[in-house]
Amino acid sequence: MTGSETPQDGAPTTLSWLCHPATVIALVLLLVNDHVLKAAFPGPVTGKLSDVAGLVLAPPLVAVLLTLLVPRLPARAAALAGLVAVGAGFALVKSSGYAAELASSAWTVLAGPSLVRADRTDLLTLPALGLAWWSWTRSRRRPVRQRTARLVRLFVVLPPAVLAVAATSPIYYPYAVATAVVDGHPAISVGTGYSTSDWPADPLDGQWAVSEDGSTTWRLATEDEQRQLSRQELGQQQACASNEPRRCYRIVTGHLRVEESDDAGATWRVAWEVPDGQREELARRSPNPGDVPRHFASRDLVVYPHAGGGHEVLVANGRDGFLRRLPDGGWQRDGFLFEEGQLGTSWNEPPRLGGGGPGDRQLDLLLAVALALTLGCAVTALAGHLAIRRGGGPRWWGVVSSASMLVAGIVLTAAWGRDDDTLAFMAVPFVLAVGVLTAVAMIVRASYQGALRRWIGRVLAGFLLTVLLAGLPLVGWLYGTPSRTRFAVALALLATVPGVLLATRIARLVDPARGFERRYPPRLPYPPYGPYPPAPYPARPPTVPDPPYPSQSPPR
């Protein structure tokens, strides 16, 4: 359809509703509030702000999805369904703990680990549906009639709207902050965090727990114990056993590694470690890993005597949990004291080492595909630039394409850091859209400059070759070989060399003369004369002699 909407087609009107200024403002507000303001100013205000923005954004989003799934659904019916469904669902989830638990499970399946909380005070934000209804009454008068405008709104506004609504209150993950000894008993500080802005940095940022049975079960520290802990010098990186003064232990900063010494620290040997490559694979199977050498690293340790003889060592390993040396000399990763968002009483299962693959690293798989396709698009853009220059085209095409691919590369690089997996997931469609549009634009312009069909075929072959060659080390990286991200990315960049060489070689398949003719077609000559000579002038009418003058009589 290229004309106006039919009475049975509600998509043009619901798309206009989704792109109404009020809806777009709600979308921007929801994204900024969930990913910036909540971390900087946690509290009821930012929580209610997300609810208001979500209630304005969700009804038009539901209406658009309904009209896309049921093309003949009238726009008014879709709008009413969206408003009623969002209002009823919001009221049910916020007033019932069981419904909130079901919503959390459903959102976890659709959008990754999510937490939906029941809070009756959130029902005060329901009047925001009135603003959604007002924007609908304004939008239904101006449906989106052009197919191009519909496609632009569909692919530019719909994906971030879906992601913004799917994102719920972030789950805060446990963090092993510090260890200590209080009244002869081991104590640990367990914190929580979500992204770069709120991971705990100080031992006092976490909750203290104390064990009285040799690190088997734990209880919250009393106020007196917390005061003692606050006066201690925490964060020690080296300690010796009180009953064996020559047996000492130390952590290695920036690594998951503990060393031991039998000569009071004169010489050291590795007692336990997770190799850096395996550590990185472990970290990237975790949500929001961020700075791996910082968050997945040994922070401090404490050595204390065991009731049955010997000694134990307790190490805080950041997001990898706690590590314990048993009295028999064996090392054991204990995990966390963390259950359903609160400090637990016994150890939970620690993150497993090894055995991962693409199934355990779904976001990494998506990022690997995005990188391979982006490199293919970059090689295609280079081939288009060389062809345009050979065909006598302007230089600014190459400048613009280089700038767009640079922006895509910067965004993709930030996404690979995975400080916030939600933002990383949102960055992938943007990067792919920029890369594909740039490559297509360069191919079209090169054909306009005189590129032959053989050139287009070989450019597409170069694109596929680059994607396949760059994808090989990335697939190996997902399976653990190479285990380090920087090595896999370096090999992927190196894999673009054949595509670059091919792009350089095929530039000769551009015919500048053909491009000139396409840009400046010759003018048609004047129409030739017909096959017969032109008709002669019409014959002149016969000449009629003038009548003679009348004779005059001679004068008398």
N, C-alpha and C positions, 0 to 999 in steps of 0.2 A: 504493500500500500504506500503510495506516495502522496495521496491527497489528504483530505480531512478525514477524521475518524468516522466510522460508521456507528449507528446507534448501538450495535452489539459489541463494539471494541472499546473497552475501558482503559486500556494501557496509556493512550496519550494523555488522558486527564489525570490518572494516578501518577504518571511520571512528572507532570506539571506540579502536582502536590508535593512529590518528593523533593523537587528542586525549588520550592517556594522559599523566599528568604528566611522565613521563620524556621523552616525545617533545616536549612543549611546551617543557620546559626546554632541550632540545637545540636547538630552533628559535630560542629567544631567545638562547641562547649563541652560535649560529652567526651570527646577525645582528649582535649586539654585537661579537663578535670580528672579523668581516670588515670592519666599517665604523668601528669605534672603536679596538679594542685593537691591531689590526695596524698601524694608522697611528701609534699612540702608542708601542707597544713591539714594533717589528719584530724577528723572530727565530724560532728553531725552536720555542719554546714556543707562541706564538700560532699558528704554522703547524700544529703537531700538534693543538692544541685544535680547530681547524676540522675536521680530519680526524675526530676522535672524535665531535664533534657531528654531522657529516654522516653518519657510519656509523650513528648512532642514529636519525637522522631519515629517511634515504633509504629504508630497507626499507618502513616503513608507507606512505610516500608512493607508492612503486611499487605496493604492494598495493592502495591505494585507486584509483589510476588503472587498474589491471587490472580490478578489479571494476566500475568505471564503464564501461569499454570492453566487457567481457564480463559482462553482468549475471548470468548463471547460473553463473559461476565460484565454486566453494566458497571460503570464507574461508581455510581451512587451505592450500589449493593456492596461493592468491594470496600468503599470507604466506611460504610456502616459496620461491616464485618470487622474491619481493622480496629475501629474504635471500641467496639464491644469486646472483641477478643483481648485486646491489650488491657482494657480497664478491668475486665473480670479476672484475667490471669494475674495481673498485678495485685489485685485485692486478695485473691486466694493465696498466692505465694507469701505475701507479707503478713498474713494473718494466721497461717498454719505452718507449724514447724515441719510436719510431714510433707506438705506440698513443697516447702523450700528444699527439703532433702531430695525429693524427686527432681526438682528443677536443677539442683546442683549436679545430680547424676546425668541428666540429659545434656546439660551444657558442657559437662566434662567430655562426653562422647563427641559432641559437635565442635567444640572450640578449645579442647585441652582442659587441664585442671582448673576448675572454677568453683566458686563458693557463693551460694545464694543464701542470704540470711533472712529469717522471718523477723520483722520489726513493725509492730502495729503503728508506730509513729510515722512510718513512711506513707501511710494512707493519707496523711495530710497533703501530700503532693498530688493527689488525684485530680484536683481542679485544673492541672496543667493540660488535661485532655480538652478543656474548653479552648485553649490556644490552638491545639491541633485541629479542632473543628472549625475555628475561624480561618485558619490557613486553607482548609479544604474549600470553604465557601468562596474564597478569593481565587483559588487555583482552578476550580471547575469552569470558570468563565474563559480561561485561556489555555485550552489543551495544546499539547505539542503536536503540530500537524506535519512537520517535515520528518522524513525517515532519518536523515542525517542527524538532526537535533535529538531525535529519540535515542539513536545509538550512542551518541556522545554522552547523554545523561545516564544511559543504562550502564555504560562501562566506566564512567568517571565517578558518578555519585553512588551508584548501588553497592559496589564492593566495600568501600569504607563504611557505608551505613550499616551493612550486614555485620561487619567486624566490630563496629562500635556498639551495636546493640547486643551482640553475642558476648562481648567482654563484660564480666561481672567483677565483683570485688575480688582482688587478687588473693591467691593463696600465699600465705607467708610461710616460707620453708625454714626448717630448723638449721641452726648454725652453732657449732661447738666453739665457744668463745674463749674459755679459760679454764684452768684447773687450780686447785689450792688444797691446803690442809688446814682444818679448823678443829681444835681440840683433839688432835690425833686422828681425825676421820677425813677421808677424801671428800672434796667438794668440787662441783663442776658448775660452770656458768653456761646456760643454754639460751641463745638468742634466736631471733627470727629475722627474716629479710625477704625482699622480693626482687629488687633491682639494685643498680649501682648506688642510688641515692639513699637506700635505707638498710644496707647490710650492717650489722653491728661491728664496731671497731674497737670498743673498750670493754674490758671484763664486766664493768658495771652496767653495760647495755643489756645484759641478759639476766635471767632468773637463776638464782643459786639453789642448788640441791645438794643434800648431804647424805652419805651412806654410812650406816653403822654396822653393816655385815659384810665388809670386804667388797664393795662395789656391786653387790647383787641387786639390792632394792634401794630405792631412794625416796627421800622426802624433801619438801620445801624447807629451806633454811629458816630458822627462827630470826626474830629481829636482833637478838643478841649476837647470833652467828653472822648476820649480815653486817653488823657494826664491826665485828672483828675482821671480817673479810675486807671491808672498806679501808681499814687501817693497814692492811698487809701490802707488801710490795709484790704485786701480781705480775704475771707475764714472764716468769723466769724460763730461760732457754737451756739451762744446764743445771743438773742437780745430781747429788751422790746419795747412795743409800746410807742411812744412819747406822745400820748394823754391819755394813761392809763399806768402810770409808773409801777404799780404793776402787770400788765399782761405781762408775759415773755414767750418766746418760746426757745427751744433748740433741736438740733438734737442728735440722738444716733449713734455714729460712728460705722460703720460695719453693720448697719441695716437700713431698710427702715422704720424709726420711728421718729416721732416728739412728744415731750412732751411739756406741757404747765404748767404754774404756775400762781396762782392768789395772791401770797403773796411775790412777788419780788424774787422768786427763793428759798424760804425756803423749800417748798414741791413741788413735781412734779407728774403729772399724764399723761398717754398716751393720746394724742389728735388724732393722726392718725398713722396707721402702716399697713404694709403688713407683716403678719407672716412669719417667716423664711422659713417654709416649702413651703408656697404658693409662696414666692419670688423665691425659687430655681426652682420650676416648671415653673414660669414665665420666668426666665432667660434661662432655657434650651430650651424654645420654640424660643429663639432669636438666630441668627447666631453668632458664635464665642463668647459665653458667657464668657469663661475664668474664672478668679477668681471672683466668684459671690459676696462674702462679700465685695470685693473692688469696683467692677464696678456697682453693683446694690445696692447702699447704699446712704444715705443722706450725702451730702458733706458740704453744708453750707446753710444759710438762711438770709433773710433780712425782716424787718418789716417796713412798711411805711403807712402813713395815706391815707385814701380813700377820694376822692373828695366829695362824698355824705355823709360822716360821717363814723366813725369807723376806722378800720385799716385792712390791708391785710398783709398776710405773703407769701413770695415766697421762695421756697426751691428747690435747685438743687439736683436731685436724680441720677446723673450719667446716666447710660444707660436706666433708667426708665423714664427719662424726667424731667419735672418741675412739682412741686406740688404747689397749691395755696390755701390759706385760704381766702374765700370770706368774705365780711363785715358782712354777717348774721351769721357767725360762721361755715359754712359748708366747707368741704375740697374737692378739685377737682384736679384730675390728668389731667394736660393740655397737656402732651406729649412734642412735640418739635416744634421749628421754623425751619423746614428743608424741602425743596422741591427740588427734583431732583438734589441732590448734592450741593445745595446752601442754604444759610440762607433765610428762608421765612419771611413773614410778619404777618401771623396769625397761630394759634395753629393747629397742625395736630392731628389726632386721637392717643391717647396714647395706648400702648400695653394693651390688655384686660387681666383681671384677671380671672383665673379659666376657666373651660370648655374645657380644653385641653385633649388630648389623643394621641395614637400612630400616628394618622394622622397628628397631628401638631408637632410631634417630630420624624421625620423619621430617622434622624441620631441616636438619642437615641435608637430607635427600632433596628437599625442595630448593635449598640454597645451592646445592651442587648442580642441579638442572638449570637454575637461573644463571649460574656462572658460565656453564658450557654454552648456553644459548647466547648470552651476552658477548662472549668472545667470538662466536660465529657471526653475530651481527656487526661487531667491530671490524672483523676482516672484510665483510661485505661492504661496509661503509668505506673502508680504505680502497677497495676495488672500484667502487663508484666514484670516489674522488679522483683517482688516477684516470679513469675513463673520461670524466667530465673535463679535466685539464687537457687531455689529449684531443678532445673534441672542440677545444677552444672555449669551453664554458667558463663562467666566473669563478674566482678563487673562494668566494665567501661560502660556497656550498661545503667545501672541505672544512672551513672554520666552524660553521654551524654544526655539522655532523660531529666533529671532534669534541665540541663543547657539550653536546647532548650525551655522547658516549662517556665523557668524563663525569658528568653529573650522575649518570647511571652507575658508573664504577664507584663513585664516592658513596652513594646510597647503599650499594651492595656490600661494600667494605664495612660500613657501619652495621649492616644487618648481620654480617658474619661474626661480629663480636658477641651477639646474642646477650646483650645486657637486659633486654626486654623482648621476649619471644613474640609477644603480640605485635609490637612495632616491626620486628623482623619479618613476620608473616605478612604484614601490610606492605612492606617495602618491595616484596617480590613482584606483585602485579605491576607496580609502577616501573620497576627496572625493565621488565619484559616489554611493557608497552612502549617505553622510550626506545629500547633497542630495535624492536621490530619496525616501528614507524620510521626510524632513521634509516634502517637498511632498505625498506621499500621505497622511501623517497629518493634515496641515492640511485637505486636501480632505475626508477622511472626517469629521473633526470638524465642519467647516462644514456638511456635508450633515445632520449630526445636529442642528445648531442652526437648521435651517430653510432652507438654501440650496436653491433650485430646480434642476431639471435644466438649465435654460438657463444658470444660473450656472456649473455644472460644465463645460458645453460651451464657454462663453466663457473660462473659466480655462485650459482646454487650448489654446484658440486663442491666448491671450496667451502661454502657454508656448512654443508653436511660433513665434509672431511674434518673441519675444525671442531665441530661439535663432538664428533666421535672420538677424535684424538684427545681433546681436552677432557672428555668424560671418562676415559680409561683410568687415569690416576685418581679422579674423584670417586669413582666406584670402588677402587681399591682402598681409598681412605675411609669410606663408609664401613668396610669390612676390617679395617685396622692395619692395612699395608698400603702406603705408609701411614704410620700412626699420628704423625705430626701434621697439623693443618698447614703450616707454612710450606712444608715440602710438597704436599699435594697441590697447593695453589701455584707454587713455582713450576711444577711439572705441567700443570694445565696451561700456564702462560707460555711455557716453552713449546707446547703442542700447537701454538698458533703459527709457528714459523713456516710450515708447509703451505698454509693458507695464505700467508703474506707473500711468499714467493710466487704462488699461483696468481694472486691478484696483480703482482707486478708484471708477470709474463703475458697475461691476457689483455693488458691495456692496448696491445697492438691490434686487437680485434675491433678497434674503433675507427670508423671511417669519417674523418672530419668533413669531407665533401658531402657525404650523405646527410650528416647533421646540419650542414649549412642549407642544403636543399629543403630539409624538413622545416627549418626555422624561417627560411625565406623562399617560399615556392615561387617559381617563375610566373610572371604575368602572362595571361593569354594574349596572343597577337590580335591585331584588328581583324575582323571577319573578312575573309577573302571575297573577291567578286564571284558572282555566280558562274555557272558553266557557259552561259551565253553572254554575248556582248550586251552592253546596256541598250535599252530601247532608244531609237533615234528620236530626235526632237520631233514633235508633231508637225505635220506639213503646214506651211503657211497658207492661209486662205488666198484664193485667187485675187489678184489685184484688179480692182475696178477703177478704170480711168476716170479722172475727174471730168465732170461735165464741162463743155467749152463755155468760155465766158460769152455772155450775149454780145452780139455785134452792136457796135454803136454807129449811128447814122452820122454822116459827115456834117460838119456844121454848115450851116447855110450862110 
